[in-house]
Amino acid sequence: MSNSIYSVPYTYHIAWSNINKHYYGVRYAKGCNPKDIWVSYFTSSKLVAQHRKKYGEPDIIEIRRTFDNPHKAKIWESKVLRRLKVLKNDKWLNANIGGDQYIIRKHSSKTIKKMSQNNASKRPEVRQAIAMRQTGAHNSFYGKKHTSESNEKRKKALLGIKRSKEFKENRMGEKNVAKRSDVRILISQKVKQARKNDPIVSCVNCRKVIKGAPSFSSHLRKCFKS
């Protein structure tokens, strides 16, 4: 026997009229009933939850339509949300339409700063741990070499690849970036400037203080090899 006999899918509308904020949703879970709204069911929207916490309960809570099966309810909700253009109107709290179309909300500068501070990959101790897992004996390819079969496969993969005339010309004489002293100096200056903000970390083995991830990785290889 179908579960839909015990369920009454429905669409609903809630709003805070004093701040002109609205939400239109659908409920089609097993055993659902319009009597559940704002008794045991309070929508699954995080924005609605935030508004309840900040502004209290909505003053408009209404059932818009009931259906005899979940599919019809979902189709109707998507149709209404598109007609209302909820993703383009700030008064609607709906963040998506049927799970297919989403509104992209920008983080505030305060949130971005907090996310950056909580980014574990930027903490020196985490960077050190990552470096150790990829250095020396901890590296999955440590002590290994490519087999002749592997080298042969790479050789065959490169056979037949023709370089353009422009590519060849750029690799010769003054056009070769690697040979131009002015370019090398400029690159060196940019690298030096970028390395000024490198984190300072301490080796867990010899306690030597080193600045910069590349230098630290090189030190770890030598330190743990000796």
N, C-alpha and C positions, 0 to 999 in steps of 0.2 A: 504494500500500500504506500502511496506517495506521501512524503513528509509534508508536502504543501497543504495537506488537509489540516494539519495541526499548526500551520503557520499562516499569517496574514501579512505578506510583504506590503510595505507602504512608503510613501515619500512624505517628508515633513519640512516645515519651515520654522526656524527660530530666529529671534532678533532682539537686539537692544535698541529700542526706538530712540532713546535719548542721545545715543552716539551714532545712530544710523549704521549699525553693523548687522549683517544678515548671514544666515547659513541655510542652504537648501541641501537636504541629504536623503538617502534611501536606507531602508532597513529590510533585510531579507533573510536573516539567519534562521536556522531551524528553531521553531517554537516562538518566533517573534509575533508581536501583536501591538497594534497602535496604543493599547493601554500602557505599554511599557515606557513610552516616551516621557522622559524626565521623572521617572519613578525608579526604573532600574537600568535604563539606557540613556546615556548623555552624549551620544555621537562618539566617533573615534577621532575627531579632529583635535589636534594639539592646540590650534589657534582658538578653538572654542573653549578648551580647557583653560587656556591663559586668560581669556576674557571673563570666564566665570570667576576665576580667582581675583581678577582685578576689578571687575564691575558688578559682581554678584550674578544672580540668576537672570536670564533673559525675561522680558515682560511679554514677549510674543512667542507662544509655543503652539503650533497648530499642525494637524494632520492634513496634508493636501490631497492625497489620493491613496486608495488601497487597490491591491491587485490579487489575481488568483494564482500567480506563479512568480518566482524570483526574476526570471529573465525579462518579463514585461516591466517589472519595477525598475530594473537597472537601465533598460533601454529608455524608459520614460524620464528617468533622472538625468541621463546624459543629454537627452533632447531639450529638457527645460534649462539645464545649465548652459548649453550652447546658445539658446535663444536669449537668455539673460546676459550673456557675455560676461560671465562671472570672473574670468581671468583678466579682463581689461577694466573692471570696475572695482575700485578700492573698498566699496561698501560691502562687498561679498568676502567672506572668510574662506570660501572654497579654494583650495590650492591645486585641484586637478579636476578633470572631467573624465569620469569613468576609468581612471588610472592610465589614460592614454596621453592626455594633454596636461602639462604642468605649468604652473606659473613660477618663474624664477625670481625669488626674493633675495635682494642684496643684503649682505651682512653689514651691520653698522661698524664704524671705525673702532668702537670700543670692543665689539665682539671679535673683530679681526685681530686686534692687539692681544686679546685674551687667548685666542686660538694659537697665535704665534708663540706666546709665552708657554703654553701647555704642550707645544710640539716637542715630543720626547727626542726626536732625531737631532735636535739642535743642542741638546745638553751634552757637555763634554764627556761625562761618564758613560752616556749611552753610545756616543760616537766611538769611544775607546773600546767598549765591549763589542761593537760591530766590527771594528778594525781587527780585534783579536780573533773573532770568529772566522775572518777571511784571510788571516795571515799565517804563513808557515805551515806547520803540521795540521792546523785547523782548517786549512783550505782543502776542499774536496779533490782538487787536482794536484795537491802537493806531492812531489816526488814522481809524478807520472809524466809520460810523454805520449804525443800522438803516435799512433801506430802507422806503419807504412801504408796500410790499407786506408786509413783515414786521410793521410797526406795525398794518396793517389786520388781519392774522391774529390778533395779540394782542388787538385790540379786539373782534373777533368771538368769540374764545374766552371773553371776559369778559362778553359780552352774555347776558342771561337769567339771570345768577347773582343770586339774591335773598338778601339778608342777613336774618337773623332779627331779631325785635324786640329781643331781648336784646343782640344785637351792636350794633344802632344805639344803644340806650340807653347801652351801655358806652363808646360813642365820643363821648358828649355830656356837657357840664358837668363836675361833680366826679368822675364815674365814669371820665372819660378820664385814664388814667395819665399821659399826656404833659403834661397840664395841672396835675397835682397837685404843688405845690412840695415837699411832704414826701417824696413818692415819688422825685422827681427828685434830691433831696439824698441820699436813702438809696442810690439807684443810683450816684450820683456817688462816694459814699464807698466803696462796694463795688468800683467800677472802680479807684479810686485805690489801695485796699488790694491788689487783684490785680496792679496794675502795678508794685508794689514789687519783685517778683522778675523783672521783664523783663530780658532780657540786654542788655548794653552792647556795641554793635558800632561798627566804624569804617568810614566810607565809603571805598570803593576809589578814588574819583575825587578827592575833596577832603580825605580823611583826617579829616573831622570826626567826633568821637565822639558817638554818639547812643544814648539808652536807649529800648528798646521797639520792637517790630516795626512798629506802625502809624506811629509818628513817623519811623522809618527809611524806610519805603516812601514816605511823603510827601516826605521829603528827597530821595530818589533821583529821583523824578519831576522835581523842580525842578532838581536838580544836573545831570542829564544833558540836560535841556531847554535849559539856559542855555549 
